[in-house]
Amino acid sequence: MYYSGHKNYHCLKFQSTATLDGLIINLLGPFDGRRHDAGIFRETGFMDQLQRLCEKAAYPISNLLLKPFPQTSTEDHAIYFNRTMSAMRQAVE
C-alpha cells in the first residue's frame, strides 16, 4: 500500500501549499505512497476550501491554478518563471 512504483520505494505522501516567500500554509496527509498527486488533490477538496476562504478577501482567488510553462519554451519570461517557481518548490520539498 505504501510502495510507489514510480519512485520504486516505500513512502508516505503529504500535500502542502506554500506562499511565495516559502511559508507552508496548509499541510495534509499522510497519504499512501502509491497515490497519484492529482488524485490526492481531488480527494482533499483543497481548491474548494481555498475558494471558500477567499470569498471575502480583498483579492478573491480565481478559478485558475498557476502551472509551469512548457520546458520547450524559449521565451525569457517563461524560463525565468519556471526557474523561480522550481527553486521555491524545491525549498519546501
N, C-alpha and C positions, 0 to 999 in steps of 0.2 A: 504494500500500500504506500510506502514511503520511497520506493525506488523510482528515480527519474530516468527513464530510458533515454531522454535527450542528453542529460549530463552524465549518465552512467554511474550514478552513485545514489545512496540513500540520503534523503534530505527532508527538511520542512521548509515550506514557503511562507513568506509574510508579504502582505501588500501594504505599502506605505505611500504617503503623499508628503512631498516636501515643498516648501516655499522656495523662491528663487535664491534666498540667502542661505539655504541648506537646512533650515529647521524642519524637523518632521512634525507635521500637524495631525497626522492620522496614521495609526498602525493597527492592522487587522491580521489575525492569524493565531496559531499556525494552521496551515493547510497541508494536505498530503503532497509529497514531492512529485507525485505523478500528475497532479492537476495542472492544466494549462493556465497561463496568466490571464488570458481573456475570459476563460470560464470563471475564474475566481472573481474577476472584476464584475462580471454579470451577476454572479451569485450574491455578492455583498451588497449590491444596490447602491454602491458608493455615489454614483452620479446623481441619483435621485436624492440622496441625503444632502449632497452638496448644493443642489438646486434649491431645496427647501431652506437650507441655512442661509443662502444668499438672496432670497427673495426680497428681503428688506434692507439689503446692503446698499450703500451709495452707488456701487457699480455692480449690478447684478451679473451673475455668470451667464455666459452664452451657451448655446446648445452644442458648441464645438469643443473638441479637445485639441491641444497642440500636439503635433507629431513631427518627427524629423523630416527634412527634405530628402528626396531620393539620393542615394550615395553617388549617383551618376551626375548630379547637378554640378555645374562648373561655375555657377554664379557666386560672387564673393559673399553676398549676404547669406546665402544658403549654407555655404561652407562654415562661415562664422557662427551661425545659429546652431548648426549640428555640433560643432566643436564645443561651444559654450554649454549646451544642454547635456552633452555626453559627459563633460567634466563634472557637472552638477550631479548627474545620476550616479556616476562612479563614486563621488564623495559620500553618498548615502548608502551605497551597497556595502 
